[in-house]
């Protein structure tokens, strides 16, 4: 350590007790190792609410302190194993499985995006940081989902995909796994589940994450021939004649029953707030639902910023019961318009898939997650697996009554 670094670390020690330094060191090494953040990203996270670390050098010093004082147990596991136990909270996973009745629960150890109130305030200076944390969270969830999917994929499987960050980032992580653990598959089929709309990450700059695009990328990772990939090839919504068009162009998501149901469906959940891609899009693919989106933007969101969620572009109410009658009427009108025009598979049909895996987390999605888990029969979609973060999992455990049996 040079004299400059030494004086910096001595200054840090003078200002804080040993106990506080250990707490900060543990926080820094956890963010760096468990969430894969750079020193710059760790600095931003630790200073999100209050400035507690001066710069990246202090972050590095804190990480070094954690190692030297053995504050963290660091283990290395083979790449072919399940995700490292340091990344998953198995005890909380078991508690949520008991409370929800969902067979497979994976809880990722991260507190990213645990306070996303800034996402709803377009003027808040912290909004960009909240966007970045939300993207980082979905990358971690995507990594866990990639391992779960890779270990279960078999020859002859039929895979159905929604779009969005969690599923798109899952394919990114899957590409890395496939390079490290080469496998060959035969007779795999991939299906997209919703109409097309450009979907970008909230803070990152990268390719489109809509359902068709993600399905094409997954096919490339798995080496699936083009004739085994079924895309929708339609915009997100149509004004009239929707079912007739679907039966002609994308019969796999029409109202007609499956001939062969998917073996596994991979899904995300979205909340129609000011950050949702549907409220950012002004292209022709969403013109059929522009009136509903404008009513949502101007009449509903200023008074009730979290009232509508969606899975595969099937929209449902997640608002509080005490909202005014005029808001509820407006939301019901918007829901009817969206669900009668959007190009997406009915949830009751999607429920025929053998495995339904929802990958979702973050504070803004808590109400949506609770609705899906608690009212699965009403929605027509009963999950077999949920991959989420520790804060969302703890919220669900607190809200759900325990069940005695997990199928």
Secondary structure as the mmCIF struct_conf table of DSSP 4:
data_model
#
loop_
_struct_conf.conf_type_id
_struct_conf.id
_struct_conf.beg_label_comp_id
_struct_conf.beg_label_asym_id
_struct_conf.beg_label_seq_id
_struct_conf.end_label_comp_id
_struct_conf.end_label_asym_id
_struct_conf.end_label_seq_id
HELX_RH_AL_P HELX_RH_AL_P1 UNK A 3 UNK A 15
BEND BEND1 UNK A 16 UNK A 16
HELX_RH_AL_P HELX_RH_AL_P2 UNK A 18 UNK A 34
BEND BEND2 UNK A 35 UNK A 35
HELX_RH_AL_P HELX_RH_AL_P3 UNK A 39 UNK A 46
TURN_TY1_P TURN_TY1_P1 UNK A 47 UNK A 47
BEND BEND3 UNK A 48 UNK A 50
BEND BEND4 UNK A 55 UNK A 55
HELX_RH_AL_P HELX_RH_AL_P4 UNK A 56 UNK A 68
TURN_TY1_P TURN_TY1_P2 UNK A 69 UNK A 70
BEND BEND5 UNK A 72 UNK A 72
TURN_TY1_P TURN_TY1_P3 UNK A 79 UNK A 80
BEND BEND6 UNK A 81 UNK A 83
HELX_LH_PP_P HELX_LH_PP_P1 UNK A 84 UNK A 84
TURN_TY1_P TURN_TY1_P4 UNK A 85 UNK A 87
STRN STRN1 UNK A 88 UNK A 88
HELX_RH_AL_P HELX_RH_AL_P5 UNK A 90 UNK A 100
BEND BEND7 UNK A 103 UNK A 103
STRN STRN2 UNK A 104 UNK A 108
TURN_TY1_P TURN_TY1_P5 UNK A 112 UNK A 113
BEND BEND8 UNK A 114 UNK A 114
HELX_RH_3T_P HELX_RH_3T_P1 UNK A 117 UNK A 120
TURN_TY1_P TURN_TY1_P6 UNK A 122 UNK A 123
TURN_TY1_P TURN_TY1_P7 UNK A 125 UNK A 126
HELX_RH_AL_P HELX_RH_AL_P6 UNK A 127 UNK A 152
TURN_TY1_P TURN_TY1_P8 UNK A 155 UNK A 156
STRN STRN3 UNK A 158 UNK A 161
BEND BEND9 UNK A 164 UNK A 164
HELX_RH_AL_P HELX_RH_AL_P7 UNK A 165 UNK A 180
BEND BEND10 UNK A 181 UNK A 181
BEND BEND11 UNK A 187 UNK A 187
STRN STRN4 UNK A 189 UNK A 192
STRN STRN5 UNK A 194 UNK A 194
STRN STRN6 UNK A 196 UNK A 196
BEND BEND12 UNK A 202 UNK A 204
BEND BEND13 UNK A 210 UNK A 210
HELX_RH_AL_P HELX_RH_AL_P8 UNK A 211 UNK A 222
TURN_TY1_P TURN_TY1_P9 UNK A 223 UNK A 223
HELX_RH_3T_P HELX_RH_3T_P2 UNK A 226 UNK A 228
STRN STRN7 UNK A 229 UNK A 230
BEND BEND14 UNK A 234 UNK A 234
STRN STRN8 UNK A 235 UNK A 235
BEND BEND15 UNK A 236 UNK A 236
STRN STRN9 UNK A 237 UNK A 237
BEND BEND16 UNK A 239 UNK A 240
HELX_RH_AL_P HELX_RH_AL_P9 UNK A 242 UNK A 249
HELX_RH_3T_P HELX_RH_3T_P3 UNK A 251 UNK A 253
BEND BEND17 UNK A 254 UNK A 256
HELX_LH_PP_P HELX_LH_PP_P2 UNK A 257 UNK A 258
BEND BEND18 UNK A 259 UNK A 260
BEND BEND19 UNK A 263 UNK A 263
STRN STRN10 UNK A 264 UNK A 267
STRN STRN11 UNK A 270 UNK A 271
BEND BEND20 UNK A 273 UNK A 273
TURN_TY1_P TURN_TY1_P10 UNK A 274 UNK A 275
BEND BEND21 UNK A 276 UNK A 276
HELX_RH_AL_P HELX_RH_AL_P10 UNK A 277 UNK A 280
BEND BEND22 UNK A 283 UNK A 283
HELX_RH_3T_P HELX_RH_3T_P4 UNK A 284 UNK A 289
HELX_RH_AL_P HELX_RH_AL_P11 UNK A 290 UNK A 295
HELX_RH_PI_P HELX_RH_PI_P1 UNK A 296 UNK A 300
TURN_TY1_P TURN_TY1_P11 UNK A 301 UNK A 303
BEND BEND23 UNK A 305 UNK A 306
STRN STRN12 UNK A 308 UNK A 311
TURN_TY1_P TURN_TY1_P12 UNK A 312 UNK A 313
STRN STRN13 UNK A 314 UNK A 317
TURN_TY1_P TURN_TY1_P13 UNK A 321 UNK A 322
BEND BEND24 UNK A 323 UNK A 323
HELX_RH_AL_P HELX_RH_AL_P12 UNK A 325 UNK A 341
STRN STRN14 UNK A 342 UNK A 342
STRN STRN15 UNK A 344 UNK A 344
HELX_RH_AL_P HELX_RH_AL_P13 UNK A 347 UNK A 350
TURN_TY1_P TURN_TY1_P14 UNK A 351 UNK A 352
BEND BEND25 UNK A 353 UNK A 354
STRN STRN16 UNK A 355 UNK A 359
BEND BEND26 UNK A 362 UNK A 362
HELX_RH_3T_P HELX_RH_3T_P5 UNK A 363 UNK A 365
HELX_RH_AL_P HELX_RH_AL_P14 UNK A 366 UNK A 374
TURN_TY1_P TURN_TY1_P15 UNK A 375 UNK A 375
HELX_RH_AL_P HELX_RH_AL_P15 UNK A 376 UNK A 379
TURN_TY1_P TURN_TY1_P16 UNK A 380 UNK A 380
BEND BEND27 UNK A 384 UNK A 384
STRN STRN17 UNK A 385 UNK A 389
HELX_RH_AL_P HELX_RH_AL_P16 UNK A 390 UNK A 399
BEND BEND28 UNK A 400 UNK A 400
HELX_LH_PP_P HELX_LH_PP_P3 UNK A 401 UNK A 402
BEND BEND29 UNK A 404 UNK A 404
#
